[in-house]
Amino acid sequence: METNTFNEEELNMILVMGVTGSGKSYFVNKLADRKVVEIGDDLRSCTAVCAAVPVNIGRTKVLCIDTPGFDDSIKTDSQILEEISRILTAQHELGVALKGIIYLHRITDIRYAGSSVKTLEIFKQICGPMALKNVMLVSTRWNEIEESIGAAREQQLRDEFWAYMMGHGSTMARFYGSRESAVGIASQLVSRQSIVLELQRELVDEGKMLKETAAGAYVNDDLSEAKAQIQAELRDLEKLRQTLQTNDRALQRKVRQDETREQEMLQTTLEDEDRLRKQIAAEVREEIEGKKKRKGKSLWAMIPILPALVGIIEMFVGIPPGSTTLLASWFSASGIAESVSDFFANF
C-alpha cells in the first residue's frame, strides 16, 4: 500500500454512499465526532442534498461527502446523479485528491432488495472497474443482529452481490457504530493513492453528456421505461374519461385528479431527461472560471491554496454549519484570520 507525503495545504475527499437508511449520515457524524448532518429515524431520506463535512483523519484533512441514496424519497435518480457529478467534476478539475468511496449496507437486511440492487449498479457504473480498489464495502447495524446471522449474510454479500467488486480489489469492513470504527475504516482509504472514477473520465476527459456516461445511461434507461408507462396510463385515462356518463361526477373528478398526477409525473420525467443531456464538465468549468474572474487575478493569487479549494467546492456542495469550527482551524493554519462565514461571504 502506497502512502503520501504529508502536506499541510493538501485537501482530500472521500464519498459516503449507499441506500437510504444504511447509516451514511450517522457514519459521517461519528467520523466528525459531532452531529453535523441530520440523521433519519426511519427509511425516509434525511440527506436531501449532498453535504461536505471536514474531518481530520490523523493529520490528513478530508472533506467527507454525505450523499442521498438513489432510492431517495425526495429527489429523482437524475437529480442525485447530476449533483454527485458536479461535485466530482469540480474535485477532479481542482486537483483535489479523491481517496475513495465508502459504500454502506445494512447487515440487518434479510434480502438484497430491488432498491439496493439498483443503487449498487449505479454505484458500480460511477466507479468503473479501475477505481474499485479504493472502495470500502461496509456493513452497518451490527448491534441489531446476532453475530452468527450477520456473519452468514456477510458471507453471502462477499460471494454474490459484492463478488465482482471484491474481485477488482474492493475491501469489506464492519462499522460497529463508534468513532474509532469509523476512523479505522476511513484511515484505510486516506493512506492510498488517489483515484479517478469512470464517471469523471467520461465527463471531464471525454466531454460526454451525462446520459452518455455508463451511470447516466443506466439511469436514462429507467427513465425511458417510466416515461412510457406514464404516457400509457395517460392514454388509458383519456379513453376512460371519454366513456364516462356526464352525470357520473365523482368518477370524473377522480379521473381528472389521476390525470393531473400523471401529468406532473410526466413533467418531472421530461425535466430529468433534460438534466441528463447536460454537459456537466463545461458547466462546472464555466462556473469556476467565472468565480476566479469576478475575484480578480491579483486577489485570487493571494488566497492560500486550501481555503481557495474549499471555497470553490462550496459552490457545488453544502457545508453544514456544525463544521465551521474545524474549518476555522484549517483556515487559520493557512493564514486566514476572518471567520468561515465571512470568508465564504467575501469569496
C-alpha positions in Angstrom: 0.0 0.0 0.0 1.4 3.4 -1.0 1.4 6.4 1.3 1.5 10.1 0.6 4.0 12.6 2.0 2.1 14.9 4.5 1.3 18.4 3.2 -0.4 21.0 5.4 -2.2 22.5 2.4 -3.3 19.2 0.8 -7.0 18.6 0.7 -8.5 15.1 0.2 -12.0 13.8 -0.4 -14.0 10.7 0.4 -17.5 9.9 -0.7 -20.0 8.1 1.5 -22.7 6.3 -0.5 -25.4 3.6 0.0 -29.2 3.2 0.1 -31.5 5.3 2.2 -31.3 4.2 5.9 -28.0 2.5 5.6 -26.4 4.9 8.1 -24.5 7.3 5.9 -25.2 10.4 7.9 -24.6 8.5 11.2 -21.3 7.3 9.9 -20.2 10.9 8.8 -21.2 12.3 12.2 -19.1 9.7 14.0 -16.2 10.4 11.7 -16.6 14.2 12.5 -17.0 13.3 16.2 -20.1 15.6 16.4 -23.6 15.9 14.9 -23.1 17.9 11.7 -25.7 16.3 9.4 -29.2 15.2 10.3 -29.9 11.6 10.8 -33.2 9.9 9.8 -35.0 7.7 12.3 -36.7 5.6 9.6 -36.3 4.7 5.9 -37.3 8.1 4.6 -34.5 10.1 3.3 -32.9 12.7 5.6 -30.0 13.7 3.4 -31.8 15.8 0.8 -28.7 17.2 -0.7 -25.0 16.3 -0.7 -23.1 17.7 2.3 -19.3 18.2 2.6 -18.1 17.6 6.1 -14.5 18.5 7.0 -12.8 15.9 9.2 -9.2 15.2 10.4 -8.1 11.6 9.9 -4.8 11.7 11.8 -3.0 14.6 10.3 -4.9 14.3 6.9 -7.5 16.9 6.0 -10.5 15.3 4.4 -13.8 16.5 3.0 -16.3 13.7 3.6 -19.2 13.9 1.2 -22.5 12.6 2.6 -24.8 11.7 -0.4 -28.5 10.9 -0.8 -29.3 7.3 -1.8 -30.5 6.6 -5.3 -33.7 5.3 -3.7 -34.3 8.8 -2.3 -37.8 9.7 -1.2 -37.4 13.4 -2.2 -35.1 13.6 -5.3 -35.1 11.6 -8.5 -32.1 9.5 -9.6 -31.3 12.0 -12.3 -31.2 14.9 -9.8 -28.9 12.9 -7.4 -26.6 11.8 -10.2 -26.3 15.4 -11.5 -25.5 16.7 -8.0 -22.8 14.0 -7.4 -21.4 14.6 -11.0 -21.0 18.3 -10.4 -19.1 17.7 -7.1 -16.9 15.0 -8.7 -16.2 17.2 -11.7 -15.2 20.2 -9.5 -13.0 18.0 -7.4 -11.3 16.5 -10.5 -10.8 19.9 -12.1 -9.3 21.4 -9.0 -6.9 18.5 -8.4 -8.3 17.6 -5.0 -7.3 14.0 -4.2 -10.2 11.6 -4.2 -9.1 8.9 -1.9 -12.1 6.5 -2.4 -15.7 5.7 -1.6 -17.2 4.1 1.5 -20.4 2.2 0.5 -22.7 1.3 3.4 -25.2 -1.6 3.6 -27.4 -2.6 6.5 -26.4 -6.1 7.6 -29.9 -6.4 9.1 -31.5 -6.6 5.6 -32.8 -10.1 5.1 -32.5 -9.9 1.4 -31.0 -7.6 -1.2 -34.0 -5.5 -2.2 -34.6 -4.0 -5.6 -33.6 -0.6 -4.5 -30.3 -1.9 -3.2 -29.6 -3.7 -6.5 -30.3 -0.5 -8.4 -28.2 1.7 -6.2 -25.3 -0.8 -6.3 -25.5 -1.0 -10.1 -25.4 2.8 -10.5 -22.6 2.9 -7.9 -20.5 0.4 -10.0 -21.1 2.4 -13.1 -19.9 5.6 -11.4 -16.7 3.9 -10.2 -15.7 1.8 -13.1 -13.5 -1.3 -12.6 -10.2 0.5 -12.2 -11.4 2.5 -9.2 -12.9 -0.3 -7.2 -9.6 -0.9 -5.4 -10.4 2.3 -3.5 -13.9 1.2 -2.4 -14.7 0.1 1.1 -17.8 -2.1 1.3 -19.1 -1.5 4.8 -21.9 -3.3 6.6 -23.7 -1.4 9.4 -26.1 -2.0 12.3 -24.2 -4.9 13.8 -25.6 -4.1 17.2 -29.1 -5.1 15.9 -28.3 -8.7 14.9 -26.8 -11.9 16.2 -23.2 -12.4 15.2 -23.8 -15.7 13.6 -26.7 -14.4 11.4 -24.7 -11.3 10.4 -21.7 -13.4 9.5 -23.7 -15.6 7.3 -25.2 -12.6 5.5 -21.8 -11.0 5.2 -20.5 -14.2 3.5 -23.4 -14.0 1.1 -22.5 -10.4 0.2 -18.9 -11.5 -0.4 -19.8 -14.5 -2.5 -22.7 -13.0 -4.5 -23.7 -9.3 -4.5 -20.2 -7.9 -3.9 -18.2 -10.6 -5.6 -17.5 -8.5 -8.7 -16.2 -5.6 -6.7 -14.2 -7.8 -4.4 -12.6 -9.4 -7.4 -11.5 -5.9 -8.5 -9.8 -5.0 -5.2 -12.6 -3.7 -3.1 -12.3 -4.3 0.7 -15.0 -5.3 3.1 -15.3 -3.9 6.7 -17.8 -3.8 9.6 -18.9 -0.5 11.1 -19.7 -1.0 14.8 -21.2 2.4 15.4 -18.3 4.1 17.2 -15.9 6.9 16.1 -13.0 4.5 16.4 -14.6 2.2 14.0 -15.4 5.0 11.5 -11.9 6.4 11.7 -10.4 2.9 11.2 -12.4 2.5 8.0 -11.6 5.9 6.6 -7.9 5.6 7.5 -7.7 2.6 5.1 -8.5 5.0 2.3 -6.6 8.1 3.2 -3.3 6.2 3.1 -3.9 5.1 -0.5 -3.1 6.8 -3.8 -5.9 8.9 -5.2 -8.2 7.6 -7.9 -10.2 8.9 -10.9 -13.6 7.4 -11.3 -15.1 6.2 -14.6 -17.8 8.9 -14.4 -15.1 11.6 -14.1 -13.1 10.3 -17.1 -16.3 10.3 -19.2 -17.5 13.7 -18.1 -14.2 15.6 -17.9 -11.7 13.8 -20.1 -14.1 12.7 -22.8 -16.6 15.6 -22.6 -19.6 13.4 -22.6 -23.2 14.4 -21.8 -24.4 12.9 -18.5 -26.7 10.4 -20.4 -23.7 9.2 -22.4 -21.9 8.0 -19.4 -22.3 4.5 -18.1 -24.1 5.7 -14.9 -26.2 8.2 -16.9 -27.2 5.6 -19.5 -28.4 3.2 -16.7 -30.5 6.0 -15.1 -31.8 7.1 -18.5 -33.0 3.6 -19.4 -35.1 3.5 -16.2 -36.3 7.0 -17.1 -37.4 5.9 -20.6 -39.3 3.0 -19.1 -41.0 5.2 -16.6 -42.0 7.7 -19.2 -43.5 5.1 -21.4 -45.6 3.8 -18.5 -46.8 7.3 -17.6 -47.8 8.0 -21.2 -49.7 4.7 -21.5 -51.5 5.5 -18.2 -52.5 8.9 -19.6 -53.9 7.3 -22.8 -55.9 4.9 -20.7 -57.3 7.7 -18.5 -58.2 9.7 -21.6 -60.2 6.7 -23.0 -61.9 6.2 -19.7 -62.8 9.9 -19.4 -64.4 9.8 -22.9 -66.6 6.8 -21.9 -67.9 8.3 -18.6 -71.5 9.4 -18.3 -71.9 13.1 -17.8 -73.8 12.6 -14.5 -71.0 10.4 -13.0 -69.3 13.5 -11.4 -67.5 11.6 -8.7 -65.7 9.3 -11.1 -65.0 12.2 -13.5 -63.4 14.1 -10.6 -61.3 11.1 -9.7 -60.1 10.7 -13.4 -59.1 14.4 -13.5 -57.1 14.0 -10.3 -55.3 11.0 -11.7 -54.6 12.8 -15.0 -53.2 15.8 -13.1 -50.9 13.5 -11.0 -49.7 11.6 -14.1 -49.1 14.9 -16.0 -47.0 16.1 -13.0 -45.0 12.9 -13.1 -44.5 13.2 -16.9 -43.2 16.8 -16.4 -40.7 15.6 -13.8 -39.6 12.8 -16.2 -39.1 15.3 -19.1 -37.1 17.6 -16.8 -34.9 14.6 -15.8 -34.3 13.9 -19.5 -33.1 17.5 -20.0 -30.9 17.1 -16.9 -29.2 14.0 -18.4 -28.5 15.9 -21.6 -26.3 18.4 -19.8 -22.6 18.9 -20.4 -21.6 18.8 -16.8 -17.9 19.4 -17.2 -18.4 22.5 -19.4 -20.9 24.0 -16.9 -18.6 23.4 -13.9 -15.5 24.8 -15.7 -17.5 27.9 -16.6 -18.7 28.4 -13.0 -15.2 28.0 -11.6 -13.6 30.4 -14.2 -16.4 32.9 -13.5 -15.7 32.9 -9.8 -11.9 33.4 -10.5 -12.7 36.2 -13.0 -15.0 38.0 -10.6 -12.4 37.7 -7.8 -9.7 39.2 -10.0 -6.3 37.6 -10.8 -4.3 39.5 -8.2 -6.7 38.9 -5.3 -7.1 35.2 -6.4 -3.4 34.7 -6.2 -3.4 36.0 -2.6 -5.8 33.3 -1.3 -4.0 30.3 0.3 -4.5 27.0 -1.6 -6.6 25.1 0.9 -9.2 27.9 1.7 -9.4 28.6 -2.1 -10.2 24.9 -2.8 -12.8 24.7 -0.1 -14.3 28.0 -1.3 -14.8 26.7 -4.8 -16.1 23.3 -3.7 -18.6 25.1 -1.5 -20.1 26.4 -4.8 -21.2 22.8 -5.6 -22.0 21.2 -2.3 -23.3 22.5 1.0 -21.1 22.7 4.1 -23.1 22.2 7.3 -22.9 25.0 9.9 -21.7 22.5 12.5 -18.5 22.1 10.5 -17.3 25.7 10.9 -15.1 25.1 14.0 -12.8 22.6 12.2 -12.8 24.7 9.0 -11.8 27.7 11.0 -8.8 25.9 12.4 -7.9 24.8 8.8 -8.2 28.3 7.5 -6.3 29.8 10.5 -3.4 27.4 9.8 -3.4 28.7 6.2 -3.2 32.3 7.3 -6.9 33.2 7.1 -7.9 35.4 10.1 -11.6 36.1 9.2 -14.4 33.8 10.3 -15.6 31.0 8.0 -18.9 32.7 7.3 -17.2 35.9 6.4 -14.7 34.1 4.2 -17.5 32.4 2.2 -19.5 35.6 2.0 -16.5 37.5 0.6 -15.1 34.7 -1.5 
